[in-house]
C-alpha cells in the first residue's frame, strides 16, 4: 500500500510540474518566442498532461506549428538534425511511420556519432515491432557512448515489464523514461 501511495504522489507531482512548465512555455510563445523548441515543448507537455485527451486540439496545433517551424529551421540550416528529431516525434504522434523513420534516419545521417539518436530510433523500431533493428540501434548507441548503457538497460526493462503486463511497476519506469527522453531531446535544443 505504501508503495502505491508513493507512486501516486510521484505521478501527481509529475503532472503538477508539467502544468507549471506548460504555463511557462505558453507565456514564452505568447510573448513572441515562437521557436521550434517552444512549440515542440508545448506539444510534449500537452501530450503528457493528466487529461491529455481533452487537449487533442492543442496537441494537434502545436504538432503542426512544430513541423512548420522545423521546416523553416531546415531551410535556414541544411544540417539541422535537431529539427529532424523533433519532426520524427511529431510523425510518430501522427502515426506516419514512414516519415517518422525518414526524419530520424536523416538526423542520424547528419550526426552519426550521436548515440541518443540511435536510442530514439530503437524506441521507434520497438513500437513498429522490429526488435532486431531496435537491438542493433541500442548496441550502436552503447558503442558510441558507453555511458548510455544504463539508459538502454532501463529502457529494455521497461519494455519487458510492459510486455509482461506489470502496469503498476511500469508507471514508475515510464516516469523515468519520459524524463530521459525529454532530456535527450532537450540536449539538442
DOZA-429271 format. One record per atom (N, C-alpha, C): atom name; residue in three letters; residue number from 1; x, y, z. Coordinates in nm, 2 decimals, m for minus. Layout:
REM residues N
(CA,ALA,NUM,(X,Y,Z))
...
***
This chain:
REM residues 189
(N,UNK,1,(0.08,m0.12,0.00))
(CA,UNK,1,(0.00,0.00,0.00))
(C,UNK,1,(0.09,0.13,0.00))
(N,UNK,2,(0.19,0.13,0.08))
(CA,UNK,2,(0.27,0.25,0.09))
(C,UNK,2,(0.34,0.28,m0.04))
(N,UNK,3,(0.38,0.17,m0.11))
(CA,UNK,3,(0.44,0.19,m0.24))
(C,UNK,3,(0.35,0.25,m0.34))
(N,UNK,4,(0.22,0.21,m0.33))
(CA,UNK,4,(0.12,0.26,m0.42))
(C,UNK,4,(0.10,0.41,m0.40))
(N,UNK,5,(0.10,0.45,m0.27))
(CA,UNK,5,(0.08,0.59,m0.23))
(C,UNK,5,(0.20,0.67,m0.28))
(N,UNK,6,(0.32,0.62,m0.27))
(CA,UNK,6,(0.44,0.68,m0.31))
(C,UNK,6,(0.44,0.70,m0.47))
(N,UNK,7,(0.39,0.60,m0.54))
(CA,UNK,7,(0.38,0.61,m0.68))
(C,UNK,7,(0.28,0.71,m0.72))
(N,UNK,8,(0.16,0.71,m0.65))
(CA,UNK,8,(0.06,0.81,m0.68))
(C,UNK,8,(0.11,0.95,m0.65))
(N,UNK,9,(0.18,0.97,m0.55))
(CA,UNK,9,(0.24,1.10,m0.52))
(C,UNK,9,(0.34,1.15,m0.62))
(N,UNK,10,(0.42,1.05,m0.67))
(CA,UNK,10,(0.52,1.08,m0.78))
(C,UNK,10,(0.44,1.12,m0.90))
(N,UNK,11,(0.34,1.05,m0.94))
(CA,UNK,11,(0.26,1.08,m1.06))
(C,UNK,11,(0.20,1.22,m1.04))
(N,UNK,12,(0.14,1.25,m0.93))
(CA,UNK,12,(0.07,1.38,m0.91))
(C,UNK,12,(0.18,1.49,m0.92))
(N,UNK,13,(0.29,1.47,m0.86))
(CA,UNK,13,(0.40,1.57,m0.86))
(C,UNK,13,(0.45,1.59,m1.01))
(N,UNK,14,(0.46,1.48,m1.08))
(CA,UNK,14,(0.50,1.49,m1.22))
(C,UNK,14,(0.40,1.57,m1.30))
(N,UNK,15,(0.27,1.55,m1.29))
(CA,UNK,15,(0.17,1.63,m1.36))
(C,UNK,15,(0.17,1.77,m1.31))
(N,UNK,16,(0.19,1.80,m1.19))
(CA,UNK,16,(0.19,1.94,m1.14))
(C,UNK,16,(0.31,2.01,m1.20))
(N,UNK,17,(0.42,1.95,m1.20))
(CA,UNK,17,(0.54,2.01,m1.26))
(C,UNK,17,(0.52,2.04,m1.41))
(N,UNK,18,(0.46,1.94,m1.48))
(CA,UNK,18,(0.43,1.96,m1.62))
(C,UNK,18,(0.34,2.08,m1.64))
(N,UNK,19,(0.24,2.09,m1.56))
(CA,UNK,19,(0.14,2.20,m1.57))
(C,UNK,19,(0.22,2.34,m1.56))
(N,UNK,20,(0.31,2.35,m1.46))
(CA,UNK,20,(0.38,2.47,m1.44))
(C,UNK,20,(0.47,2.50,m1.56))
(N,UNK,21,(0.54,2.39,m1.61))
(CA,UNK,21,(0.63,2.41,m1.72))
(C,UNK,21,(0.55,2.45,m1.85))
(N,UNK,22,(0.43,2.39,m1.86))
(CA,UNK,22,(0.35,2.43,m1.98))
(C,UNK,22,(0.31,2.57,m1.97))
(N,UNK,23,(0.27,2.62,m1.86))
(CA,UNK,23,(0.23,2.76,m1.84))
(C,UNK,23,(0.35,2.85,m1.88))
(N,UNK,24,(0.47,2.81,m1.84))
(CA,UNK,24,(0.59,2.89,m1.87))
(C,UNK,24,(0.62,2.90,m2.02))
(N,UNK,25,(0.61,2.78,m2.09))
(CA,UNK,25,(0.64,2.78,m2.23))
(C,UNK,25,(0.53,2.85,m2.31))
(N,UNK,26,(0.40,2.84,m2.27))
(CA,UNK,26,(0.29,2.91,m2.33))
(C,UNK,26,(0.31,3.07,m2.32))
(N,UNK,27,(0.36,3.11,m2.20))
(CA,UNK,27,(0.39,3.25,m2.18))
(C,UNK,27,(0.50,3.30,m2.28))
(N,UNK,28,(0.60,3.21,m2.30))
(CA,UNK,28,(0.71,3.25,m2.39))
(C,UNK,28,(0.65,3.26,m2.53))
(N,UNK,29,(0.57,3.17,m2.57))
(CA,UNK,29,(0.51,3.17,m2.71))
(C,UNK,29,(0.43,3.30,m2.72))
(N,UNK,30,(0.34,3.32,m2.62))
(CA,UNK,30,(0.26,3.44,m2.63))
(C,UNK,30,(0.34,3.57,m2.63))
(N,UNK,31,(0.46,3.57,m2.58))
(CA,UNK,31,(0.55,3.69,m2.58))
(C,UNK,31,(0.64,3.69,m2.69))
(N,UNK,32,(0.61,3.62,m2.80))
(CA,UNK,32,(0.68,3.62,m2.92))
(C,UNK,32,(0.80,3.53,m2.94))
(N,UNK,33,(0.82,3.44,m2.84))
(CA,UNK,33,(0.93,3.34,m2.86))
(C,UNK,33,(0.87,3.22,m2.93))
(N,UNK,34,(0.84,3.24,m3.06))
(CA,UNK,34,(0.78,3.13,m3.14))
(C,UNK,34,(0.89,3.05,m3.21))
(N,UNK,35,(0.96,2.97,m3.13))
(CA,UNK,35,(1.06,2.89,m3.18))
(C,UNK,35,(1.02,2.74,m3.19))
(N,UNK,36,(1.09,2.67,m3.27))
(CA,UNK,36,(1.06,2.52,m3.28))
(C,UNK,36,(1.07,2.46,m3.14))
(N,UNK,37,(1.17,2.50,m3.07))
(CA,UNK,37,(1.19,2.44,m2.93))
(C,UNK,37,(1.06,2.47,m2.85))
(N,UNK,38,(1.01,2.59,m2.85))
(CA,UNK,38,(0.90,2.62,m2.76))
(C,UNK,38,(0.77,2.55,m2.81))
(N,UNK,39,(0.75,2.55,m2.94))
(CA,UNK,39,(0.63,2.48,m3.00))
(C,UNK,39,(0.64,2.33,m2.96))
(N,UNK,40,(0.76,2.27,m2.98))
(CA,UNK,40,(0.77,2.13,m2.95))
(C,UNK,40,(0.75,2.10,m2.80))
(N,UNK,41,(0.80,2.19,m2.72))
(CA,UNK,41,(0.78,2.17,m2.57))
(C,UNK,41,(0.64,2.17,m2.54))
(N,UNK,42,(0.56,2.27,m2.60))
(CA,UNK,42,(0.42,2.28,m2.57))
(C,UNK,42,(0.35,2.15,m2.62))
(N,UNK,43,(0.39,2.10,m2.73))
(CA,UNK,43,(0.33,1.98,m2.79))
(C,UNK,43,(0.35,1.86,m2.69))
(N,UNK,44,(0.48,1.85,m2.64))
(CA,UNK,44,(0.51,1.74,m2.55))
(C,UNK,44,(0.43,1.75,m2.42))
(N,UNK,45,(0.43,1.87,m2.36))
(CA,UNK,45,(0.37,1.89,m2.23))
(C,UNK,45,(0.21,1.87,m2.24))
(N,UNK,46,(0.15,1.91,m2.35))
(CA,UNK,46,(0.01,1.88,m2.36))
(C,UNK,46,(m0.01,1.73,m2.38))
(N,UNK,47,(0.08,1.67,m2.45))
(CA,UNK,47,(0.06,1.52,m2.47))
(C,UNK,47,(0.08,1.45,m2.33))
(N,UNK,48,(0.16,1.50,m2.24))
(CA,UNK,48,(0.19,1.43,m2.12))
(C,UNK,48,(0.10,1.48,m2.01))
(N,UNK,49,(0.00,1.56,m2.04))
(CA,UNK,49,(m0.09,1.62,m1.94))
(C,UNK,49,(m0.18,1.50,m1.88))
(N,UNK,50,(m0.22,1.52,m1.76))
(CA,UNK,50,(m0.30,1.42,m1.69))
(C,UNK,50,(m0.43,1.39,m1.77))
(N,UNK,51,(m0.49,1.49,m1.83))
(CA,UNK,51,(m0.61,1.47,m1.91))
(C,UNK,51,(m0.58,1.51,m2.06))
(N,UNK,52,(m0.48,1.44,m2.11))
(CA,UNK,52,(m0.43,1.47,m2.25))
(C,UNK,52,(m0.54,1.46,m2.35))
(N,UNK,53,(m0.64,1.38,m2.33))
(CA,UNK,53,(m0.74,1.36,m2.43))
(C,UNK,53,(m0.82,1.49,m2.46))
(N,UNK,54,(m0.84,1.57,m2.35))
(CA,UNK,54,(m0.91,1.69,m2.37))
(C,UNK,54,(m0.83,1.80,m2.44))
(N,UNK,55,(m0.70,1.78,m2.45))
(CA,UNK,55,(m0.62,1.87,m2.52))
(C,UNK,55,(m0.58,1.83,m2.66))
(N,UNK,56,(m0.66,1.75,m2.72))
(CA,UNK,56,(m0.63,1.70,m2.86))
(C,UNK,56,(m0.61,1.81,m2.95))
(N,UNK,57,(m0.69,1.91,m2.95))
(CA,UNK,57,(m0.68,2.02,m3.05))
(C,UNK,57,(m0.55,2.10,m3.02))
(N,UNK,58,(m0.51,2.12,m2.90))
(CA,UNK,58,(m0.39,2.19,m2.87))
(C,UNK,58,(m0.27,2.10,m2.91))
(N,UNK,59,(m0.27,1.97,m2.88))
(CA,UNK,59,(m0.16,1.89,m2.92))
(C,UNK,59,(m0.15,1.89,m3.07))
(N,UNK,60,(m0.26,1.88,m3.15))
(CA,UNK,60,(m0.25,1.89,m3.29))
(C,UNK,60,(m0.20,2.02,m3.34))
(N,UNK,61,(m0.24,2.13,m3.28))
(CA,UNK,61,(m0.20,2.27,m3.31))
(C,UNK,61,(m0.05,2.28,m3.30))
(N,UNK,62,(0.01,2.24,m3.18))
(CA,UNK,62,(0.15,2.25,m3.16))
(C,UNK,62,(0.23,2.15,m3.24))
(N,UNK,63,(0.17,2.04,m3.28))
(CA,UNK,63,(0.24,1.94,m3.37))
(C,UNK,63,(0.26,2.01,m3.50))
(N,UNK,64,(0.16,2.07,m3.55))
(CA,UNK,64,(0.17,2.14,m3.68))
(C,UNK,64,(0.26,2.26,m3.68))
(N,UNK,65,(0.26,2.34,m3.57))
(CA,UNK,65,(0.35,2.45,m3.56))
(C,UNK,65,(0.49,2.40,m3.55))
(N,UNK,66,(0.51,2.29,m3.48))
(CA,UNK,66,(0.65,2.24,m3.47))
(C,UNK,66,(0.70,2.20,m3.61))
(N,UNK,67,(0.62,2.13,m3.68))
(CA,UNK,67,(0.66,2.08,m3.82))
(C,UNK,67,(0.69,2.21,m3.90))
(N,UNK,68,(0.61,2.31,m3.90))
(CA,UNK,68,(0.63,2.43,m3.99))
(C,UNK,68,(0.76,2.50,m3.94))
(N,UNK,69,(0.78,2.51,m3.81))
(CA,UNK,69,(0.90,2.58,m3.76))
(C,UNK,69,(1.02,2.50,m3.79))
(N,UNK,70,(1.01,2.37,m3.77))
(CA,UNK,70,(1.13,2.28,m3.80))
(C,UNK,70,(1.17,2.29,m3.95))
(N,UNK,71,(1.07,2.29,m4.04))
(CA,UNK,71,(1.10,2.30,m4.18))
(C,UNK,71,(1.17,2.43,m4.21))
(N,UNK,72,(1.13,2.54,m4.14))
(CA,UNK,72,(1.20,2.67,m4.16))
(C,UNK,72,(1.34,2.66,m4.11))
(N,UNK,73,(1.36,2.59,m4.00))
(CA,UNK,73,(1.50,2.57,m3.94))
(C,UNK,73,(1.58,2.50,m4.04))
(N,UNK,74,(1.52,2.39,m4.11))
(CA,UNK,74,(1.60,2.31,m4.21))
(C,UNK,74,(1.63,2.40,m4.33))
(N,UNK,75,(1.53,2.48,m4.37))
(CA,UNK,75,(1.56,2.57,m4.48))
(C,UNK,75,(1.67,2.67,m4.46))
(N,UNK,76,(1.68,2.71,m4.33))
(CA,UNK,76,(1.78,2.81,m4.29))
(C,UNK,76,(1.92,2.74,m4.27))
(N,UNK,77,(1.91,2.61,m4.22))
(CA,UNK,77,(2.04,2.54,m4.19))
(C,UNK,77,(2.02,2.40,m4.24))
(N,UNK,78,(2.07,2.36,m4.35))
(CA,UNK,78,(2.05,2.23,m4.41))
(C,UNK,78,(2.10,2.12,m4.31))
(N,UNK,79,(2.19,2.15,m4.22))
(CA,UNK,79,(2.24,2.05,m4.13))
(C,UNK,79,(2.18,2.06,m3.99))
(N,UNK,80,(2.05,2.05,m3.98))
(CA,UNK,80,(1.98,2.07,m3.86))
(C,UNK,80,(1.92,1.94,m3.81))
(N,UNK,81,(2.00,1.85,m3.75))
(CA,UNK,81,(1.95,1.72,m3.70))
(C,UNK,81,(1.84,1.74,m3.59))
(N,UNK,82,(1.85,1.85,m3.51))
(CA,UNK,82,(1.75,1.87,m3.41))
(C,UNK,82,(1.61,1.89,m3.47))
(N,UNK,83,(1.61,1.96,m3.58))
(CA,UNK,83,(1.48,1.98,m3.64))
(C,UNK,83,(1.42,1.84,m3.69))
(N,UNK,84,(1.50,1.76,m3.74))
(CA,UNK,84,(1.46,1.63,m3.79))
(C,UNK,84,(1.41,1.54,m3.67))
(N,UNK,85,(1.49,1.55,m3.56))
(CA,UNK,85,(1.45,1.48,m3.44))
(C,UNK,85,(1.31,1.52,m3.39))
(N,UNK,86,(1.28,1.65,m3.38))
(CA,UNK,86,(1.15,1.69,m3.34))
(C,UNK,86,(1.04,1.65,m3.44))
(N,UNK,87,(1.07,1.66,m3.56))
(CA,UNK,87,(0.97,1.62,m3.66))
(C,UNK,87,(0.94,1.47,m3.65))
(N,UNK,88,(1.05,1.39,m3.62))
(CA,UNK,88,(1.03,1.24,m3.61))
(C,UNK,88,(0.93,1.21,m3.50))
(N,UNK,89,(0.94,1.29,m3.39))
(CA,UNK,89,(0.84,1.27,m3.28))
(C,UNK,89,(0.70,1.31,m3.32))
(N,UNK,90,(0.69,1.42,m3.39))
(CA,UNK,90,(0.56,1.46,m3.44))
(C,UNK,90,(0.50,1.35,m3.53))
(N,UNK,91,(0.58,1.30,m3.62))
(CA,UNK,91,(0.53,1.20,m3.72))
(C,UNK,91,(0.50,1.07,m3.64))
(N,UNK,92,(0.57,1.04,m3.53))
(CA,UNK,92,(0.53,0.93,m3.45))
(C,UNK,92,(0.39,0.95,m3.39))
(N,UNK,93,(0.37,1.07,m3.34))
(CA,UNK,93,(0.24,1.10,m3.28))
(C,UNK,93,(0.13,1.09,m3.39))
(N,UNK,94,(0.16,1.13,m3.51))
(CA,UNK,94,(0.06,1.12,m3.62))
(C,UNK,94,(0.05,0.99,m3.68))
(N,UNK,95,(0.13,0.89,m3.63))
(CA,UNK,95,(0.13,0.75,m3.68))
(C,UNK,95,(0.17,0.74,m3.83))
(N,UNK,96,(0.26,0.83,m3.87))
(CA,UNK,96,(0.32,0.83,m4.00))
(C,UNK,96,(0.46,0.77,m3.99))
(N,UNK,97,(0.46,0.64,m3.98))
(CA,UNK,97,(0.58,0.57,m3.96))
(C,UNK,97,(0.69,0.59,m4.06))
(N,UNK,98,(0.65,0.60,m4.19))
(CA,UNK,98,(0.74,0.63,m4.30))
(C,UNK,98,(0.82,0.76,m4.27))
(N,UNK,99,(0.74,0.87,m4.25))
(CA,UNK,99,(0.80,1.00,m4.23))
(C,UNK,99,(0.88,1.00,m4.10))
(N,UNK,100,(0.83,0.93,m3.99))
(CA,UNK,100,(0.90,0.92,m3.87))
(C,UNK,100,(1.04,0.86,m3.89))
(N,UNK,101,(1.05,0.75,m3.95))
(CA,UNK,101,(1.18,0.69,m3.98))
(C,UNK,101,(1.26,0.77,m4.07))
(N,UNK,102,(1.20,0.83,m4.17))
(CA,UNK,102,(1.28,0.92,m4.26))
(C,UNK,102,(1.35,1.03,m4.19))
(N,UNK,103,(1.28,1.09,m4.10))
(CA,UNK,103,(1.33,1.20,m4.02))
(C,UNK,103,(1.44,1.16,m3.92))
(N,UNK,104,(1.42,1.05,m3.85))
(CA,UNK,104,(1.53,1.00,m3.76))
(C,UNK,104,(1.65,0.96,m3.84))
(N,UNK,105,(1.62,0.89,m3.95))
(CA,UNK,105,(1.74,0.85,m4.03))
(C,UNK,105,(1.82,0.97,m4.08))
(N,UNK,106,(1.75,1.07,m4.12))
(CA,UNK,106,(1.82,1.20,m4.17))
(C,UNK,106,(1.90,1.26,m4.05))
(N,UNK,107,(1.85,1.26,m3.93))
(CA,UNK,107,(1.92,1.31,m3.82))
(C,UNK,107,(2.05,1.23,m3.80))
(N,UNK,108,(2.03,1.10,m3.81))
(CA,UNK,108,(2.15,1.01,m3.79))
(C,UNK,108,(2.25,1.03,m3.90))
(N,UNK,109,(2.20,1.05,m4.02))
(CA,UNK,109,(2.29,1.07,m4.13))
(C,UNK,109,(2.37,1.20,m4.11))
(N,UNK,110,(2.30,1.30,m4.06))
(CA,UNK,110,(2.37,1.43,m4.03))
(C,UNK,110,(2.46,1.43,m3.91))
(N,UNK,111,(2.43,1.34,m3.82))
(CA,UNK,111,(2.51,1.33,m3.70))
(C,UNK,111,(2.52,1.19,m3.65))
(N,UNK,112,(2.60,1.11,m3.72))
(CA,UNK,112,(2.61,0.96,m3.69))
(C,UNK,112,(2.68,0.93,m3.56))
(N,UNK,113,(2.74,1.02,m3.50))
(CA,UNK,113,(2.81,1.00,m3.37))
(C,UNK,113,(2.73,1.03,m3.25))
(N,UNK,114,(2.60,1.05,m3.27))
(CA,UNK,114,(2.51,1.09,m3.16))
(C,UNK,114,(2.44,0.97,m3.11))
(N,UNK,115,(2.48,0.91,m3.00))
(CA,UNK,115,(2.43,0.78,m2.95))
(C,UNK,115,(2.28,0.79,m2.92))
(N,UNK,116,(2.24,0.91,m2.87))
(CA,UNK,116,(2.10,0.93,m2.83))
(C,UNK,116,(2.00,0.91,m2.95))
(N,UNK,117,(2.05,0.95,m3.06))
(CA,UNK,117,(1.96,0.93,m3.18))
(C,UNK,117,(1.93,0.79,m3.21))
(N,UNK,118,(2.03,0.70,m3.18))
(CA,UNK,118,(2.01,0.56,m3.20))
(C,UNK,118,(1.91,0.50,m3.10))
(N,UNK,119,(1.92,0.55,m2.98))
(CA,UNK,119,(1.82,0.51,m2.88))
(C,UNK,119,(1.68,0.55,m2.92))
(N,UNK,120,(1.67,0.67,m2.97))
(CA,UNK,120,(1.54,0.72,m3.01))
(C,UNK,120,(1.49,0.63,m3.13))
(N,UNK,121,(1.57,0.60,m3.22))
(CA,UNK,121,(1.53,0.51,m3.34))
(C,UNK,121,(1.50,0.37,m3.29))
(N,UNK,122,(1.57,0.32,m3.19))
(CA,UNK,122,(1.54,0.19,m3.13))
(C,UNK,122,(1.40,0.19,m3.07))
(N,UNK,123,(1.37,0.30,m3.00))
(CA,UNK,123,(1.23,0.31,m2.95))
(C,UNK,123,(1.12,0.31,m3.06))
(N,UNK,124,(1.15,0.37,m3.17))
(CA,UNK,124,(1.06,0.37,m3.28))
(C,UNK,124,(1.05,0.23,m3.33))
(N,UNK,125,(1.16,0.16,m3.35))
(CA,UNK,125,(1.16,0.03,m3.40))
(C,UNK,125,(1.08,m0.06,m3.31))
(N,UNK,126,(1.09,m0.05,m3.18))
(CA,UNK,126,(1.01,m0.13,m3.09))
(C,UNK,126,(0.87,m0.11,m3.11))
(N,UNK,127,(0.83,0.01,m3.13))
(CA,UNK,127,(0.68,0.04,m3.15))
(C,UNK,127,(0.63,m0.02,m3.28))
(N,UNK,128,(0.72,m0.04,m3.37))
(CA,UNK,128,(0.69,m0.10,m3.50))
(C,UNK,128,(0.70,m0.25,m3.50))
(N,UNK,129,(0.74,m0.31,m3.38))
(CA,UNK,129,(0.76,m0.45,m3.37))
(C,UNK,129,(0.89,m0.50,m3.44))
(N,UNK,130,(0.99,m0.42,m3.46))
(CA,UNK,130,(1.11,m0.45,m3.52))
(C,UNK,130,(1.22,m0.46,m3.42))
(N,UNK,131,(1.21,m0.57,m3.34))
(CA,UNK,131,(1.30,m0.58,m3.22))
(C,UNK,131,(1.45,m0.60,m3.26))
(N,UNK,132,(1.47,m0.67,m3.37))
(CA,UNK,132,(1.61,m0.69,m3.41))
(C,UNK,132,(1.68,m0.56,m3.45))
(N,UNK,133,(1.61,m0.47,m3.52))
(CA,UNK,133,(1.66,m0.34,m3.56))
(C,UNK,133,(1.68,m0.26,m3.43))
(N,UNK,134,(1.59,m0.27,m3.34))
(CA,UNK,134,(1.60,m0.19,m3.21))
(C,UNK,134,(1.72,m0.24,m3.14))
(N,UNK,135,(1.75,m0.36,m3.13))
(CA,UNK,135,(1.86,m0.42,m3.06))
(C,UNK,135,(1.99,m0.37,m3.12))
(N,UNK,136,(2.00,m0.37,m3.25))
(CA,UNK,136,(2.12,m0.32,m3.32))
(C,UNK,136,(2.14,m0.17,m3.29))
(N,UNK,137,(2.03,m0.09,m3.29))
(CA,UNK,137,(2.05,0.05,m3.25))
(C,UNK,137,(2.09,0.07,m3.11))
(N,UNK,138,(2.04,m0.01,m3.02))
(CA,UNK,138,(2.08,0.00,m2.88))
(C,UNK,138,(2.23,m0.03,m2.87))
(N,UNK,139,(2.27,m0.13,m2.94))
(CA,UNK,139,(2.42,m0.17,m2.94))
(C,UNK,139,(2.50,m0.06,m2.99))
(N,UNK,140,(2.46,0.00,m3.10))
(CA,UNK,140,(2.53,0.11,m3.16))
(C,UNK,140,(2.54,0.23,m3.07))
(N,UNK,141,(2.43,0.26,m3.00))
(CA,UNK,141,(2.43,0.37,m2.91))
(C,UNK,141,(2.54,0.35,m2.80))
(N,UNK,142,(2.54,0.23,m2.75))
(CA,UNK,142,(2.64,0.20,m2.64))
(C,UNK,142,(2.78,0.19,m2.69))
(N,UNK,143,(2.80,0.16,m2.82))
(CA,UNK,143,(2.93,0.16,m2.88))
(C,UNK,143,(2.98,0.30,m2.89))
(N,UNK,144,(2.89,0.39,m2.93))
(CA,UNK,144,(2.93,0.53,m2.95))
(C,UNK,144,(2.95,0.60,m2.81))
(N,UNK,145,(2.87,0.57,m2.72))
(CA,UNK,145,(2.88,0.63,m2.59))
(C,UNK,145,(2.85,0.53,m2.48))
(N,UNK,146,(2.95,0.47,m2.42))
(CA,UNK,146,(2.92,0.37,m2.32))
(C,UNK,146,(2.84,0.42,m2.20))
(N,UNK,147,(2.84,0.55,m2.18))
(CA,UNK,147,(2.76,0.60,m2.06))
(C,UNK,147,(2.61,0.58,m2.09))
(N,UNK,148,(2.57,0.55,m2.21))
(CA,UNK,148,(2.43,0.53,m2.24))
(C,UNK,148,(2.38,0.39,m2.20))
(N,UNK,149,(2.47,0.30,m2.16))
(CA,UNK,149,(2.44,0.16,m2.13))
(C,UNK,149,(2.33,0.15,m2.03))
(N,UNK,150,(2.34,0.23,m1.92))
(CA,UNK,150,(2.23,0.22,m1.82))
(C,UNK,150,(2.10,0.27,m1.87))
(N,UNK,151,(2.10,0.37,m1.95))
(CA,UNK,151,(1.98,0.42,m2.01))
(C,UNK,151,(1.91,0.31,m2.10))
(N,UNK,152,(2.00,0.25,m2.18))
(CA,UNK,152,(1.95,0.14,m2.26))
(C,UNK,152,(1.89,0.03,m2.18))
(N,UNK,153,(1.96,m0.01,m2.08))
(CA,UNK,153,(1.92,m0.12,m1.99))
(C,UNK,153,(1.78,m0.09,m1.92))
(N,UNK,154,(1.77,0.04,m1.88))
(CA,UNK,154,(1.64,0.08,m1.82))
(C,UNK,154,(1.53,0.07,m1.92))
(N,UNK,155,(1.55,0.12,m2.04))
(CA,UNK,155,(1.45,0.11,m2.15))
(C,UNK,155,(1.41,m0.03,m2.18))
(N,UNK,156,(1.51,m0.12,m2.18))
(CA,UNK,156,(1.48,m0.26,m2.20))
(C,UNK,156,(1.40,m0.32,m2.09))
(N,UNK,157,(1.43,m0.28,m1.97))
(CA,UNK,157,(1.35,m0.33,m1.85))
(C,UNK,157,(1.20,m0.28,m1.86))
(N,UNK,158,(1.19,m0.16,m1.90))
(CA,UNK,158,(1.05,m0.10,m1.92))
(C,UNK,158,(0.98,m0.18,m2.03))
(N,UNK,159,(1.04,m0.20,m2.14))
(CA,UNK,159,(0.98,m0.28,m2.25))
(C,UNK,159,(0.94,m0.42,m2.20))
(N,UNK,160,(1.02,m0.48,m2.12))
(CA,UNK,160,(0.99,m0.62,m2.07))
(C,UNK,160,(0.87,m0.61,m1.98))
(N,UNK,161,(0.87,m0.52,m1.89))
(CA,UNK,161,(0.76,m0.51,m1.79))
(C,UNK,161,(0.63,m0.48,m1.87))
(N,UNK,162,(0.64,m0.39,m1.97))
(CA,UNK,162,(0.51,m0.37,m2.05))
(C,UNK,162,(0.46,m0.49,m2.11))
(N,UNK,163,(0.56,m0.57,m2.17))
(CA,UNK,163,(0.52,m0.69,m2.24))
(C,UNK,163,(0.46,m0.80,m2.14))
(N,UNK,164,(0.51,m0.79,m2.01))
(CA,UNK,164,(0.46,m0.88,m1.91))
(C,UNK,164,(0.33,m0.83,m1.85))
(N,UNK,165,(0.29,m0.71,m1.88))
(CA,UNK,165,(0.16,m0.66,m1.83))
(C,UNK,165,(0.17,m0.61,m1.68))
(N,UNK,166,(0.29,m0.58,m1.64))
(CA,UNK,166,(0.31,m0.53,m1.50))
(C,UNK,166,(0.29,m0.38,m1.50))
(N,UNK,167,(0.17,m0.33,m1.51))
(CA,UNK,167,(0.15,m0.19,m1.53))
(C,UNK,167,(0.18,m0.10,m1.41))
(N,UNK,168,(0.16,m0.16,m1.29))
(CA,UNK,168,(0.19,m0.08,m1.17))
(C,UNK,168,(0.34,m0.05,m1.15))
(N,UNK,169,(0.43,m0.14,m1.20))
(CA,UNK,169,(0.57,m0.12,m1.19))
(C,UNK,169,(0.61,m0.03,m1.31))
(N,UNK,170,(0.54,m0.05,m1.42))
(CA,UNK,170,(0.58,0.02,m1.55))
(C,UNK,170,(0.56,0.17,m1.53))
(N,UNK,171,(0.46,0.21,m1.45))
(CA,UNK,171,(0.44,0.36,m1.44))
(C,UNK,171,(0.56,0.43,m1.38))
(N,UNK,172,(0.63,0.37,m1.29))
(CA,UNK,172,(0.75,0.43,m1.23))
(C,UNK,172,(0.85,0.44,m1.34))
(N,UNK,173,(0.87,0.33,m1.41))
(CA,UNK,173,(0.97,0.33,m1.52))
(C,UNK,173,(0.93,0.43,m1.63))
(N,UNK,174,(0.80,0.44,m1.66))
(CA,UNK,174,(0.76,0.54,m1.76))
(C,UNK,174,(0.80,0.68,m1.72))
(N,UNK,175,(0.78,0.71,m1.60))
(CA,UNK,175,(0.82,0.84,m1.55))
(C,UNK,175,(0.97,0.86,m1.57))
(N,UNK,176,(1.05,0.76,m1.55))
(CA,UNK,176,(1.19,0.77,m1.57))
(C,UNK,176,(1.22,0.78,m1.72))
(N,UNK,177,(1.16,0.70,m1.80))
(CA,UNK,177,(1.19,0.70,m1.95))
(C,UNK,177,(1.14,0.84,m2.00))
(N,UNK,178,(1.03,0.89,m1.96))
(CA,UNK,178,(0.98,1.02,m2.01))
(C,UNK,178,(1.09,1.13,m1.98))
(N,UNK,179,(1.14,1.12,m1.86))
(CA,UNK,179,(1.24,1.22,m1.82))
(C,UNK,179,(1.37,1.20,m1.90))
(N,UNK,180,(1.41,1.08,m1.93))
(CA,UNK,180,(1.53,1.05,m2.01))
(C,UNK,180,(1.51,1.10,m2.15))
(N,UNK,181,(1.39,1.06,m2.21))
(CA,UNK,181,(1.37,1.11,m2.35))
(C,UNK,181,(1.36,1.26,m2.36))
(N,UNK,182,(1.29,1.32,m2.26))
(CA,UNK,182,(1.29,1.47,m2.26))
(C,UNK,182,(1.43,1.53,m2.25))
(N,UNK,183,(1.51,1.47,m2.17))
(CA,UNK,183,(1.65,1.51,m2.15))
(C,UNK,183,(1.72,1.50,m2.28))
(N,UNK,184,(1.70,1.38,m2.35))
(CA,UNK,184,(1.77,1.36,m2.48))
(C,UNK,184,(1.73,1.47,m2.58))
(N,UNK,185,(1.61,1.49,m2.59))
(CA,UNK,185,(1.56,1.59,m2.69))
(C,UNK,185,(1.61,1.73,m2.65))
(N,UNK,186,(1.60,1.76,m2.52))
(CA,UNK,186,(1.64,1.90,m2.48))
(C,UNK,186,(1.79,1.92,m2.50))
(N,UNK,187,(1.87,1.82,m2.50))
(CA,UNK,187,(2.02,1.83,m2.52))
(C,UNK,187,(2.04,1.90,m2.65))
(N,UNK,188,(1.96,1.87,m2.75))
(CA,UNK,188,(1.98,1.91,m2.89))
(C,UNK,188,(1.91,2.04,m2.92))
(N,UNK,189,(1.87,2.11,m2.82))
(CA,UNK,189,(1.80,2.24,m2.84))
(C,UNK,189,(1.90,2.35,m2.86))
***
